[in-house]
Amino acid sequence: MNTEIGEAAPLVEVHAAERIARITIGNGARHNALSGAGWSSVEQAVRELSHDDHVRVVVIRGRGRTFCAGSDMTEWVGTESDPEAVEDSFARMEAAFRAVEECPVPVVAELRGVAAGAGCQLALACDLRYMADSARIGMPIARLGILASPSFAARLVALAGPSVARRLLYTGRLFNARDAVAAGLVDQIVPASELAERTETVLARIADQPPEAVRAAKQAVAAALRPLREATRENDRPAVSPADFHAAVSAFLG
């Protein structure tokens, strides 16, 4: 299968050859930030691959030199009188992350450049994360008036614990690769020039294992995480603080 899903920008491209599926997100512009439609395309791509019995492992990469800087804020310009549009965008993001978590086969994130905000959440939803030594990861959302959802916090807490989750969410700091590994956010630092080769080696190793055993392993870990995920699935708060959010978006894009 070799398909392109979604709008011309952002682009979600899927290649599934033999046992390994590769998803490339973004079109290289705006550091691969995705619109709401782009996040829906990610969800659709992962859901479709979840039903492909030939696929044993999935990798998600950003196009070009970065992973994903989060959501495309140009989509939120002029939404002051339409809060539902913003809420819909965040719902689409969350649906994409849950599709990755619920995919029956392992999903690996290959991180270069930056994985920030929703891009960070996409990486955290994956099963394994391999990071270029020059890359950074974090959740700089508070400065934009974005209200961290319980599910956003849960992904941080599950990997790095509550203290690191608080530090990232309160300060908006981006961790470099060394700090990200030390905190437990990513699995391994790799020289940027070797990242694709290292990731392909991991993908091949996973694909070579008995598929039912690997699927059972993912299910077992998911079962252990289920109480945390279920406890944070519902969120009765809005996604943003409107006045702070629209002022921050205007300043950022201005």
C-alpha positions in Angstrom: 0.0 0.0 0.0 1.3 3.5 -0.9 -1.3 6.2 -0.2 -1.5 9.8 0.6 -4.3 10.7 3.0 -5.7 14.1 3.7 -5.2 17.6 2.3 -2.1 18.6 0.3 -1.0 20.5 3.4 -0.6 19.0 5.9 0.3 15.7 4.3 0.1 12.3 5.9 1.8 9.7 3.7 1.6 6.0 4.4 3.9 3.3 3.0 3.2 -0.3 4.0 5.7 -2.8 2.5 5.8 -6.4 3.7 5.7 -6.3 7.5 6.6 -2.7 8.3 4.4 0.4 7.8 5.9 3.9 7.6 3.8 7.0 8.3 5.4 10.4 7.4 3.6 13.4 8.7 3.7 17.0 7.6 4.9 18.6 4.4 8.1 20.1 5.8 6.5 23.5 6.3 5.9 25.1 9.8 8.0 22.3 11.3 5.3 19.8 10.3 2.6 21.4 12.5 -0.7 19.7 11.7 -4.2 21.2 11.3 -7.3 19.4 12.7 -7.8 17.7 9.4 -4.2 16.6 9.5 -4.7 15.0 12.9 -7.8 13.2 11.6 -5.6 11.9 8.8 -3.1 10.5 11.3 -6.0 8.8 13.1 -7.4 7.4 9.8 -4.0 6.1 8.7 -3.3 4.3 12.0 -6.8 2.9 12.2 -6.5 1.5 8.7 -3.1 -0.1 9.4 -4.6 -1.6 12.6 -6.8 -3.8 10.4 -4.0 -4.9 8.1 -2.9 -8.4 9.3 0.3 -8.2 7.3 1.6 -5.2 9.3 3.7 -6.1 12.4 5.1 -2.7 13.3 4.6 0.9 12.5 7.0 3.9 12.5 6.0 7.5 12.6 8.4 10.1 11.2 8.2 13.8 10.3 8.9 15.0 6.8 12.4 16.4 6.5 14.4 17.5 9.4 11.8 17.7 12.2 9.2 15.5 13.8 6.2 17.7 14.6 5.9 21.1 16.3 2.3 20.4 17.3 -0.8 22.0 15.8 -0.9 24.5 13.0 -1.9 27.7 14.8 -2.8 29.5 11.6 -6.0 27.4 11.8 -7.1 29.2 15.0 -6.9 32.7 13.6 -10.3 34.3 13.6 -11.9 31.7 15.9 -12.6 34.1 18.8 -16.3 33.8 18.2 -16.2 30.1 17.4 -14.9 28.2 20.5 -16.3 24.9 19.1 -13.8 25.1 16.2 -10.9 25.1 18.7 -12.5 22.3 20.8 -12.9 20.2 17.7 -9.3 20.6 16.8 -8.2 19.4 20.2 -10.6 16.5 20.0 -9.1 15.5 16.6 -5.6 15.5 18.2 -6.7 13.3 21.1 -8.4 10.9 18.7 -5.1 10.5 16.8 -3.1 9.8 20.0 -5.6 7.2 21.1 -5.5 5.5 17.7 -1.8 5.1 18.2 -2.2 3.7 21.7 -4.9 1.3 20.6 -3.1 0.1 17.5 -2.6 -3.7 18.0 1.0 -3.6 16.8 3.9 -1.6 18.2 4.3 2.0 17.0 7.7 3.5 17.0 8.5 7.3 16.9 11.6 8.5 15.1 12.3 11.9 16.6 14.5 14.6 15.0 14.3 18.4 15.2 11.5 19.1 17.6 8.5 17.2 19.1 6.5 19.9 20.9 3.0 20.2 22.2 0.8 17.9 20.2 3.9 16.6 18.5 5.2 15.6 21.9 1.9 13.9 22.8 2.0 11.9 19.5 5.5 10.7 20.4 4.5 9.8 23.9 1.5 7.8 22.6 3.9 5.6 20.6 5.4 2.4 22.2 9.1 3.3 21.6 10.9 6.6 20.9 14.3 6.9 19.3 15.7 10.5 19.3 18.4 12.3 17.4 21.1 13.7 19.6 20.2 17.2 18.3 16.4 16.9 18.9 14.2 18.4 21.6 10.9 17.4 23.2 8.4 19.1 25.5 5.0 20.6 26.2 5.3 24.4 25.9 1.5 24.9 25.9 0.8 27.0 29.1 2.2 30.1 27.5 -0.4 29.8 24.8 -3.3 29.6 27.2 -3.8 25.9 26.5 -5.2 24.0 29.4 -3.4 20.7 29.9 -5.9 17.9 29.7 -5.8 14.9 32.1 -4.8 12.6 29.1 -1.9 15.0 28.2 -0.7 14.8 31.8 -1.2 11.0 32.0 1.1 10.3 29.1 3.9 12.3 30.7 3.3 10.8 34.1 3.3 7.2 32.8 6.7 7.6 31.3 8.5 10.2 33.5 6.5 10.5 36.7 4.5 13.4 38.2 7.5 15.6 39.0 8.8 15.7 35.5 5.3 16.1 34.1 4.8 19.1 36.4 8.1 20.6 35.4 7.4 20.3 31.7 3.8 21.6 31.9 4.5 24.4 34.4 7.6 25.8 32.7 7.1 24.9 29.0 10.8 23.7 28.9 11.9 21.6 26.0 14.2 18.8 27.0 17.3 18.0 25.0 17.9 14.4 24.0 20.1 13.7 27.1 17.6 15.1 29.5 14.7 13.3 27.7 16.4 9.9 28.1 17.3 10.6 31.7 13.7 11.5 32.4 12.4 8.4 30.7 10.5 10.3 28.0 12.5 8.6 25.2 14.3 5.3 24.9 17.6 6.0 23.2 19.7 8.9 21.9 21.1 8.3 18.4 23.4 10.5 16.3 21.2 12.3 13.9 23.1 10.9 10.9 22.4 7.3 12.2 18.8 7.7 13.4 17.0 6.3 10.3 19.4 3.3 10.2 19.0 2.6 13.9 15.2 2.9 13.7 15.0 0.5 10.8 17.1 -2.0 12.7 14.6 -1.9 15.6 11.7 -2.2 13.2 13.2 -5.3 11.6 13.9 -6.8 15.0 10.3 -6.3 16.1 9.0 -7.6 12.7 11.1 -10.8 13.1 9.4 -11.8 16.4 6.4 -14.1 16.4 3.5 -11.6 15.6 1.1 -13.0 18.1 3.6 -12.8 20.9 4.4 -9.1 20.1 0.7 -8.2 19.9 0.1 -10.0 23.3 3.0 -8.0 24.8 1.4 -4.7 23.6 -1.9 -5.8 25.0 -0.3 -6.7 28.4 1.4 -3.4 28.8 -1.9 -1.6 27.7 -3.8 -3.6 30.4 -1.3 -2.3 33.0 -1.8 1.3 31.8 -5.6 1.0 31.5 -6.5 2.3 34.9 -4.5 5.5 34.2 -5.8 5.9 30.7 -9.4 5.3 31.7 -9.2 7.6 34.7 -8.1 10.5 32.4 -10.2 9.8 29.3 -12.9 12.3 30.2 -12.2 16.0 30.4 -15.0 18.4 31.4 -12.8 21.5 31.1 -12.4 23.5 27.9 -9.2 23.1 25.9 -8.1 26.7 26.2 -8.4 29.8 28.2 -10.0 31.9 25.4 -8.6 35.4 26.2 -5.0 34.1 26.9 -5.2 31.7 24.0 -6.2 34.1 21.2 -3.8 36.8 22.4 -1.0 34.3 22.5 -1.8 32.9 19.0 -2.0 36.4 17.6 1.3 37.3 19.2 3.0 34.1 18.0 1.8 34.6 14.4 2.1 38.3 14.4 
